[in-house]
Amino acid sequence: MESIQTEREDKFDVDADFQLPTLASLVPDGGALIPSETDLSSEYFDTVGHDLLRRGITVRRRTGDSDNGWHAKVPAEKARTEIRLPLGSGAHDAIPDELSDVLRGAVMGGELSAVATLTTHRTIHTVSDADGAVVAEIADDEVSVVLIGGATGPRWREVEVELGPAGSESFLKKAGKTLRAAGARPSAHPSKLDRALSVVRQAPAEPGIELLMNYLDDQAQAIVAGDVYLRRGLDPIHSTRVAIRRYRSTLRVFGSVFEDEPAAHLDAELAWYASILGEVRDRQVQRARFAAALRELPPELVLGPVASRIENDLLAEQIRYRETAMTELDGERYRELLTTVSAWSRRLPIDGEVSDRLLVKLARKAGKKAVDRTRTAVRGTDDEALHRARKASKRARYAAELVAPVMDKKTSKTNIKRFKTIQEVLGEHQDAVIAADILRTLGARAGTTTGENGFTFGLLFERERRAAEAARSEASAMEF
C-alpha cells in the first residue's frame, strides 16, 4: 500500500575529519537525544538521460533499516513529498506499477533502470520532546558509490537534519547554525544521487547561458512535479501555472537570445497547456472568492439558494475541466510538450552570444515597458489595458528574479518587490472584472429559475465592480 509524507530537511557538506558538535542545546526541555547506527543500501533508478534527476525527482529501492521499500521523492514548495511503497516479494523486483504510473510524464517515454547504488553508514541522533514525539533526526552519513557497470564513484561524508512530526522551521535554523559553527557547509547538491552522478555530468555552460538554463530548469522541475501530483489526484495547478508563466515570460523578455522558431513553438504549446489548467484554476479562485463575499453579507440580503447555485455551477465546471486536463496528460500533444521542455534543458536553442550583461539589459527593458504600460493604463478606462500592464509587470518581475544572481542584492530585491506590488494590485482588478462577468451570468440563470432570484447576485456584482474601481484607484496612486 502506498504511503505519502512530506519531508523537510537541510543537508550539509562536511570534511572527512569533521567533529559533530554537541547537540544537547537542541534538545527541548524534558526531551531526549538518542544515538543509533545503521547501514543502508539504496539502489537508484533513472532514465539514460537522467530525466528524473534533472527534475529534482529521485527513485530508490532502500534496504537496511525501518525505511526499507521503494521511495520516490518529488519537489514541493519548501519541502519534498515522498511516495513510499513496500519492497515486494522478490529481492530485485521491478519498480511497482503504482510508481511507474505517477512517473509517466516525468520519464517522457523513457525506461527506468538502475544508475547507481549508494551504501551509507549512518549515525543517527534522534531529538525528541518531553512527550516523546520526534522533533528531528540528525544523521551523520559516510557514503560510498558504485555506478552502473561497476565503476566506483565518489566517497564523501555529509550531515542531514530532517524534521520529525514535532519539528519546526525554528529548529532547522538553530540546528543549521550549530552545525555551521562547527565547520559544516550548506550542501552544494540537492540529493545524494546528484552528488554521486556529478562525476559523469556535462561541463557547465557559459555564464549567461547557465543563468538562463538554471532559471528555466527550475520552472521545468515545477511543471514535471505538477504532472506527478496531478496523476496522484492532488492539486498542483496553481504552482504549475506559475512555473509556466515564468517559463513563457523568459521566452518573451529574453526572446532575442533564442532561435525564433523553436521559442515561438514552445511558447505556444506552454500557452495551450496553461489555458487548460487555467479553466480549473479560475473556478477554484472564484468559488473561494464568492464564498468569502457571501459570508460578509447580512443573512437577510441572501435571498434564495445563492451559495448552492454558485458552488454547484462552478464546481461542476471545475470537475469537467479537470477531467479534460487529466485526459490531456496522456495525449500526444502534451507528451511532445514535455519532450521539448526536456530537450531545452539539455541544450537551449541559442542564437548568438549570451552574456550576463545582455540579460540584465533585457530585464531592465522589460521593467521600463511594465512601468510605461501601467502609467498609460491607469490614466484611461480600458480594463484590457490594465490587464496587459499586469502581464507586463509579471514578466518584469520574473526577469528580475532571473538576473538576481548577477545583480546588486538590494537593487534586485527592490525591483522584484516593486513589480510584484504592481502585479498584485492589477491582479485584484482583473479578478474583480472576471468575477463580475461570472456573477452576471449566474444571476441571469437564477432570475429565470423557479425558487431563485437575482437580487443577491446583483449585490455581489456591485461589490466586484467597486473592488475593480478601488484597485484602479490604488494603481493610479502608486509611484513609478
C-alpha positions as CSV (number, residue, x, y, z in Angstrom):
1,M,0.0,0.0,0.0
2,E,1.3,3.5,-0.9
3,S,2.0,6.0,1.9
4,I,2.8,9.6,1.4
5,Q,4.7,12.0,3.7
6,T,6.1,15.5,3.4
7,E,9.9,15.7,4.0
8,R,11.6,18.8,5.2
9,E,15.4,18.6,5.6
10,D,18.6,20.5,5.4
11,K,21.8,19.0,4.1
12,F,25.4,19.9,4.9
13,D,28.7,19.0,3.4
14,V,31.5,18.2,5.9
15,D,35.1,17.1,5.7
16,A,36.1,13.6,6.4
17,D,37.5,14.6,9.8
18,F,34.5,16.7,10.8
19,Q,33.7,16.6,14.5
20,L,30.0,16.7,15.1
21,P,29.3,19.3,17.8
22,T,27.4,18.6,21.0
23,L,23.7,18.6,20.2
24,A,22.5,19.0,23.8
25,S,21.4,22.6,23.2
26,L,19.0,21.4,20.5
27,V,17.0,19.2,22.9
28,P,13.8,20.7,24.2
29,D,13.2,20.8,28.0
30,G,12.3,17.4,29.2
31,G,13.3,15.9,25.8
32,A,15.9,13.3,24.9
33,L,18.8,12.7,22.5
34,I,19.2,9.1,21.4
35,P,22.0,7.9,19.2
36,S,21.9,4.8,16.9
37,E,23.7,3.4,13.9
38,T,22.6,1.6,10.8
39,D,23.9,0.6,7.4
40,L,21.8,1.4,4.3
41,S,21.9,0.3,0.7
42,S,20.0,2.5,-1.8
43,E,19.7,1.4,-5.5
44,Y,18.7,4.5,-7.5
45,F,16.7,4.4,-10.8
46,D,16.5,6.9,-13.7
47,T,16.4,7.1,-17.4
48,V,19.6,7.0,-19.5
49,G,19.4,10.8,-19.8
50,H,18.8,11.2,-16.0
51,D,15.4,12.9,-16.7
52,L,14.2,12.3,-13.2
53,L,17.3,13.8,-11.5
54,R,17.2,16.8,-13.8
55,R,13.6,17.4,-12.5
56,G,14.6,17.0,-8.8
57,I,12.9,13.6,-8.6
58,T,14.7,10.6,-7.1
59,V,13.5,7.0,-7.1
60,R,15.3,4.4,-5.0
61,R,15.0,0.9,-3.6
62,R,16.1,1.1,0.0
63,T,17.2,-1.8,2.2
64,G,18.9,-1.8,5.6
65,D,16.6,-0.2,8.2
66,S,13.0,0.6,9.0
67,D,12.8,2.7,5.8
68,N,13.0,-0.4,3.6
69,G,11.0,0.0,0.5
70,W,10.5,2.0,-2.7
71,H,10.8,5.7,-2.3
72,A,10.0,8.4,-4.8
73,K,10.9,12.0,-3.7
74,V,9.2,14.8,-5.6
75,P,9.8,18.5,-5.2
76,A,7.3,20.7,-3.4
77,E,7.3,24.2,-2.1
78,K,9.8,24.5,0.8
79,A,9.8,20.7,1.1
80,R,9.6,17.4,-0.8
81,T,6.8,14.8,-0.9
82,E,7.9,11.2,-0.6
83,I,5.8,8.4,-2.0
84,R,6.6,5.1,-0.3
85,L,5.8,1.5,-1.3
86,P,6.8,-1.9,0.1
87,L,9.7,-3.8,-1.4
88,G,7.6,-6.7,-2.8
89,S,8.4,-10.4,-2.7
90,G,11.5,-10.5,-4.9
91,A,15.0,-9.5,-4.0
92,H,15.3,-7.5,-7.2
93,D,11.7,-6.9,-8.1
94,A,10.7,-4.4,-10.7
95,I,9.6,-0.8,-10.0
96,P,6.0,-1.1,-8.7
97,D,3.3,-0.3,-11.3
98,E,1.8,2.4,-8.9
99,L,5.1,4.2,-9.0
100,S,5.6,3.9,-12.8
101,D,2.1,5.3,-13.4
102,V,2.6,8.5,-11.5
103,L,6.0,9.0,-13.2
104,R,4.8,8.5,-16.7
105,G,5.0,12.2,-17.6
106,A,8.3,12.7,-15.8
107,V,10.2,10.0,-17.7
108,M,8.5,11.0,-21.1
109,G,8.5,7.6,-22.5
110,G,12.0,6.6,-21.2
111,E,12.7,3.4,-19.4
112,L,13.8,3.4,-15.8
113,S,16.8,1.4,-14.9
114,A,19.4,1.3,-12.1
115,V,22.0,4.1,-12.4
116,A,23.9,3.8,-9.1
117,T,24.0,2.0,-5.7
118,L,24.8,4.1,-2.7
119,T,26.0,2.5,0.6
120,T,25.7,4.6,3.7
121,H,26.9,4.1,7.2
122,R,24.6,6.3,9.2
123,T,24.9,7.6,12.8
124,I,21.6,8.9,13.8
125,H,20.9,11.3,16.7
126,T,17.1,11.4,17.3
127,V,15.9,14.5,19.1
128,S,12.5,14.1,20.9
129,D,10.4,16.4,23.1
130,A,9.1,15.9,26.6
131,D,6.1,13.8,25.2
132,G,8.4,11.5,23.3
133,A,7.5,12.9,19.9
134,V,10.3,13.1,17.3
135,V,11.5,16.7,16.7
136,A,14.2,15.8,14.2
137,E,16.8,13.2,13.2
138,I,20.3,14.4,12.7
139,A,22.1,11.9,10.5
140,D,25.9,11.8,10.1
141,D,26.4,9.8,6.8
142,E,29.5,8.2,5.3
143,V,28.6,7.5,1.7
144,S,30.2,5.3,-1.0
145,V,29.0,4.9,-4.6
146,V,29.0,2.2,-7.2
147,L,27.9,3.4,-10.6
148,I,26.1,1.4,-13.2
149,G,28.5,-1.1,-14.8
150,G,30.5,-1.5,-11.6
151,A,32.6,1.7,-11.7
152,T,33.5,3.1,-8.3
153,G,32.1,6.6,-7.8
154,P,33.0,9.3,-5.2
155,R,33.0,8.8,-1.4
156,W,32.1,11.6,1.0
157,R,30.6,12.5,4.3
158,E,27.5,14.7,4.9
159,V,25.1,15.6,7.7
160,E,21.3,15.8,7.3
161,V,18.8,17.4,9.6
162,E,15.3,16.1,8.9
163,L,12.3,17.3,10.8
164,G,10.0,14.9,12.6
165,P,6.3,15.3,13.4
166,A,7.1,17.7,16.3
167,G,9.7,19.7,14.4
168,S,9.6,23.3,13.3
169,E,11.4,25.7,11.0
170,S,13.0,27.4,14.0
171,F,14.6,24.1,15.0
172,L,16.1,23.7,11.5
173,K,17.6,27.2,11.7
174,K,19.0,26.6,15.2
175,A,20.5,23.2,14.1
176,G,21.9,24.7,11.0
177,K,23.6,27.5,13.0
178,T,25.1,24.9,15.3
179,L,26.5,22.8,12.5
180,R,27.9,25.7,10.5
181,A,29.7,27.0,13.6
182,A,31.4,23.6,13.7
183,G,32.5,23.9,10.1
184,A,29.7,22.3,8.2
185,R,28.6,24.0,4.9
186,P,25.2,24.1,3.2
187,S,25.3,21.2,0.7
188,A,26.1,22.0,-2.9
189,H,24.0,19.1,-4.0
190,P,20.2,18.7,-3.6
191,S,20.5,14.9,-3.2
192,K,23.0,12.1,-2.7
193,L,22.3,10.9,-6.2
194,D,23.1,14.3,-7.6
195,R,26.4,14.2,-5.9
196,A,27.1,10.6,-6.9
197,L,26.5,11.3,-10.6
198,S,28.4,14.6,-10.6
199,V,31.4,12.8,-12.0
200,V,29.5,12.0,-15.2
201,R,27.7,15.3,-15.6
202,Q,28.4,17.6,-18.5
203,A,30.6,20.7,-18.0
204,P,28.7,23.9,-17.0
205,A,27.6,26.2,-19.8
206,E,28.8,29.8,-20.4
207,P,27.8,32.1,-17.6
208,G,24.9,33.9,-19.4
209,I,23.5,30.6,-20.8
210,E,23.9,28.9,-17.4
211,L,21.8,31.7,-15.8
212,L,19.0,31.1,-18.3
213,M,19.3,27.3,-18.0
214,N,19.2,27.3,-14.2
215,Y,16.0,29.5,-14.2
216,L,14.3,27.5,-16.9
217,D,15.2,24.2,-15.2
218,D,13.6,25.4,-12.0
219,Q,10.4,26.0,-13.9
220,A,10.6,22.7,-15.8
221,Q,11.1,21.0,-12.5
222,A,7.9,22.5,-11.1
223,I,6.0,21.6,-14.3
224,V,7.0,18.0,-14.1
225,A,6.4,17.8,-10.3
226,G,2.9,19.1,-11.1
227,D,2.4,16.3,-13.6
228,V,3.3,13.7,-10.8
229,Y,0.9,15.4,-8.3
230,L,-1.9,15.6,-10.8
231,R,-1.6,11.8,-11.6
232,R,-1.8,11.2,-7.8
233,G,-5.1,13.1,-7.6
234,L,-3.6,16.2,-5.8
235,D,-3.9,19.8,-6.7
236,P,-0.7,21.4,-8.0
237,I,-2.5,23.5,-10.6
238,H,-1.5,26.9,-9.2
239,S,2.2,26.2,-8.8
240,T,2.3,24.6,-12.3
241,R,0.7,27.6,-13.9
242,V,3.1,29.9,-12.1
243,A,6.0,27.9,-13.5
244,I,4.6,28.0,-17.0
245,R,4.2,31.8,-16.7
246,R,7.8,32.2,-15.6
247,Y,9.0,30.0,-18.5
248,R,6.9,31.9,-21.0
249,S,8.0,35.2,-19.6
250,T,11.6,34.2,-20.1
251,L,10.9,33.3,-23.7
252,R,9.3,36.7,-24.3
253,V,11.6,39.0,-22.3
254,F,14.8,37.3,-23.5
255,G,13.4,36.2,-26.8
256,S,16.3,37.9,-28.8
257,V,18.8,35.3,-27.5
258,F,16.8,32.3,-28.7
259,E,16.2,30.9,-32.1
260,D,12.9,32.3,-33.3
261,E,11.0,29.2,-34.5
262,P,11.8,26.8,-31.5
263,A,11.0,29.6,-29.0
264,A,7.7,30.6,-30.7
265,H,6.6,26.9,-30.9
266,L,7.4,26.2,-27.2
267,D,5.7,29.4,-26.1
268,A,2.5,28.4,-28.0
269,E,2.5,24.9,-26.5
270,L,3.0,26.2,-23.0
271,A,0.2,28.7,-23.5
272,W,-2.1,25.8,-24.6
273,Y,-1.4,23.8,-21.5
274,A,-1.7,26.8,-19.3
275,S,-5.1,27.5,-20.7
276,I,-6.3,24.0,-19.9
277,L,-5.2,24.3,-16.3
278,G,-6.5,27.9,-16.2
279,E,-10.0,26.8,-16.7
280,V,-9.7,24.7,-13.5
281,R,-7.9,27.3,-11.5
282,D,-10.3,30.1,-12.4
283,R,-13.2,28.1,-10.9
284,Q,-11.2,27.4,-7.8
285,V,-10.4,31.1,-7.3
286,Q,-13.9,32.3,-7.9
287,R,-15.6,29.6,-5.7
288,A,-13.4,30.8,-2.7
289,R,-13.9,34.5,-3.6
290,F,-17.7,34.2,-3.8
291,A,-18.0,32.1,-0.6
292,A,-16.0,34.7,1.3
293,A,-18.2,37.5,-0.1
294,L,-21.4,35.7,0.9
295,R,-20.2,35.3,4.5
296,E,-19.8,39.1,4.7
297,L,-23.4,39.8,3.6
298,P,-26.1,40.2,6.2
299,P,-28.3,37.0,6.2
300,E,-31.4,38.9,5.3
301,L,-29.8,40.0,2.0
302,V,-29.0,36.5,0.8
303,L,-32.3,35.6,-1.0
304,G,-32.6,32.1,-2.3
305,P,-30.1,29.3,-2.6
306,V,-27.3,31.6,-3.7
307,A,-24.4,29.6,-2.2
308,S,-25.6,26.3,-3.6
309,R,-26.1,27.9,-7.1
310,I,-22.6,29.3,-7.1
311,E,-21.0,26.2,-5.6
312,N,-22.8,23.7,-7.8
313,D,-22.4,25.5,-11.0
314,L,-18.7,26.4,-10.6
315,L,-17.8,23.1,-9.0
316,A,-19.4,21.2,-11.9
317,E,-17.4,23.2,-14.4
318,Q,-14.2,22.8,-12.4
319,I,-14.6,19.0,-12.3
320,R,-15.3,18.9,-16.0
321,Y,-12.3,21.0,-16.9
322,R,-10.1,18.9,-14.5
323,E,-11.2,15.7,-16.3
324,T,-10.2,17.4,-19.6
325,A,-6.8,18.2,-18.1
326,M,-6.3,14.6,-16.9
327,T,-7.2,13.3,-20.4
328,E,-4.6,15.6,-22.0
329,L,-1.8,14.2,-19.6
330,D,-1.8,11.0,-21.7
331,G,-2.2,12.8,-25.0
332,E,0.4,13.1,-27.8
333,R,0.5,16.9,-27.7
334,Y,1.2,17.0,-24.0
335,R,3.9,14.3,-24.3
336,E,5.6,16.3,-27.1
337,L,5.5,19.4,-24.9
338,L,7.3,17.6,-22.1
339,T,9.8,16.2,-24.6
340,T,10.5,19.7,-25.9
341,V,11.0,21.1,-22.4
342,S,13.4,18.2,-21.6
343,A,15.3,18.9,-24.8
344,W,15.7,22.6,-23.8
345,S,17.1,21.5,-20.5
346,R,19.8,19.6,-22.3
347,R,20.6,22.4,-24.8
348,L,19.0,25.8,-25.3
349,P,18.4,26.9,-28.9
350,I,20.6,30.0,-28.5
351,D,21.0,32.5,-31.4
352,G,24.3,34.3,-30.9
353,E,26.3,35.1,-27.8
354,V,24.7,35.5,-24.4
355,S,26.3,37.3,-21.5
356,D,25.1,38.3,-18.0
357,R,25.3,41.9,-19.1
358,L,22.9,41.3,-22.0
359,L,20.4,39.5,-19.8
360,V,20.5,42.4,-17.3
361,K,19.9,44.9,-20.1
362,L,16.9,42.9,-21.4
363,A,15.5,42.6,-17.9
364,R,15.7,46.4,-17.4
365,K,14.0,46.9,-20.7
366,A,11.1,44.7,-19.5
367,G,10.9,46.8,-16.3
368,K,10.7,50.0,-18.3
369,K,8.0,48.5,-20.5
370,A,5.9,47.4,-17.5
371,V,6.1,50.9,-15.9
372,D,5.2,52.7,-19.2
373,R,2.2,50.4,-19.8
374,T,1.0,50.8,-16.2
375,R,1.3,54.6,-16.3
376,T,-0.7,54.7,-19.6
377,A,-3.3,52.2,-18.4
378,V,-4.2,53.9,-15.1
379,R,-4.9,57.2,-16.9
380,G,-7.6,55.5,-19.1
381,T,-10.7,53.5,-18.5
382,D,-9.9,50.4,-20.6
383,D,-9.9,47.2,-18.4
384,E,-7.9,45.3,-21.1
385,A,-5.1,47.9,-20.9
386,L,-4.8,47.3,-17.2
387,H,-4.7,43.5,-17.8
388,R,-1.9,44.0,-20.4
389,A,0.0,46.2,-17.8
390,R,-0.4,43.4,-15.2
391,K,1.1,40.8,-17.6
392,A,4.0,43.2,-18.4
393,S,4.6,43.6,-14.7
394,K,4.7,39.8,-14.2
395,R,7.2,39.5,-17.0
396,A,9.4,42.3,-15.4
397,R,9.2,40.6,-12.0
398,Y,10.2,37.2,-13.4
399,A,13.0,38.8,-15.4
400,A,14.3,40.5,-12.3
401,E,14.3,37.1,-10.5
402,L,16.3,35.5,-13.3
403,V,19.1,38.1,-13.3
404,A,19.1,38.4,-9.5
405,P,22.2,36.2,-9.0
406,V,24.3,38.8,-11.1
407,M,22.7,41.9,-9.7
408,D,23.3,44.1,-6.6
409,K,21.2,42.3,-3.9
410,K,19.5,45.4,-2.7
411,T,18.6,46.7,-6.2
412,S,17.4,43.2,-7.2
413,K,15.2,42.9,-4.1
414,T,13.7,46.4,-4.7
415,N,12.9,45.6,-8.4
416,I,11.2,42.3,-7.6
417,K,9.1,43.9,-4.8
418,R,8.1,46.8,-7.0
419,F,6.8,44.7,-9.9
420,K,5.2,42.2,-7.5
421,T,3.2,45.1,-5.9
422,I,2.0,46.3,-9.3
423,Q,1.1,42.8,-10.3
424,E,-0.9,42.1,-7.2
425,V,-2.9,45.4,-7.4
426,L,-3.7,44.9,-11.0
427,G,-4.4,41.3,-10.3
428,E,-7.1,42.3,-7.9
429,H,-8.6,44.5,-10.6
430,Q,-8.6,41.6,-13.1
431,D,-10.1,39.1,-10.6
432,A,-12.9,41.6,-9.9
433,V,-13.6,42.1,-13.6
434,I,-13.8,38.4,-14.2
435,A,-15.9,37.8,-11.1
436,A,-18.4,40.4,-12.2
437,D,-18.9,38.7,-15.5
438,I,-19.4,35.4,-13.9
439,L,-21.9,36.9,-11.4
440,R,-23.8,38.4,-14.3
441,T,-24.2,35.0,-15.9
442,L,-25.2,33.3,-12.6
443,G,-27.6,36.0,-11.8
444,A,-29.3,35.6,-15.1
445,R,-29.7,31.9,-14.6
446,A,-31.1,32.4,-11.1
447,G,-33.5,35.1,-12.3
448,T,-35.2,32.6,-14.7
449,T,-35.3,29.7,-12.3
450,T,-38.3,28.9,-10.0
451,G,-37.4,29.5,-6.3
452,E,-34.5,31.7,-7.1
453,N,-33.9,35.4,-7.9
454,G,-31.1,37.6,-9.0
455,F,-31.1,40.1,-6.1
456,T,-28.1,38.8,-4.2
457,F,-26.2,38.2,-7.4
458,G,-26.8,41.9,-8.1
459,L,-25.3,42.9,-4.8
460,L,-22.3,40.7,-5.3
461,F,-21.9,42.1,-8.9
462,E,-21.9,45.7,-7.5
463,R,-19.3,44.6,-4.8
464,E,-17.0,43.3,-7.6
465,R,-17.5,46.4,-9.7
466,R,-16.4,48.6,-6.7
467,A,-13.5,46.3,-6.0
468,A,-12.3,46.8,-9.6
469,E,-12.6,50.6,-9.2
470,A,-10.7,50.6,-5.9
471,A,-7.9,48.6,-7.5
472,R,-7.7,51.0,-10.4
473,S,-7.5,53.9,-7.9
474,E,-4.8,52.2,-5.9
475,A,-2.8,51.6,-9.1
476,S,-3.2,55.3,-10.0
477,A,-1.8,56.3,-6.7
478,M,1.3,54.2,-6.9
479,E,4.6,55.9,-7.5
480,F,6.5,54.7,-10.6
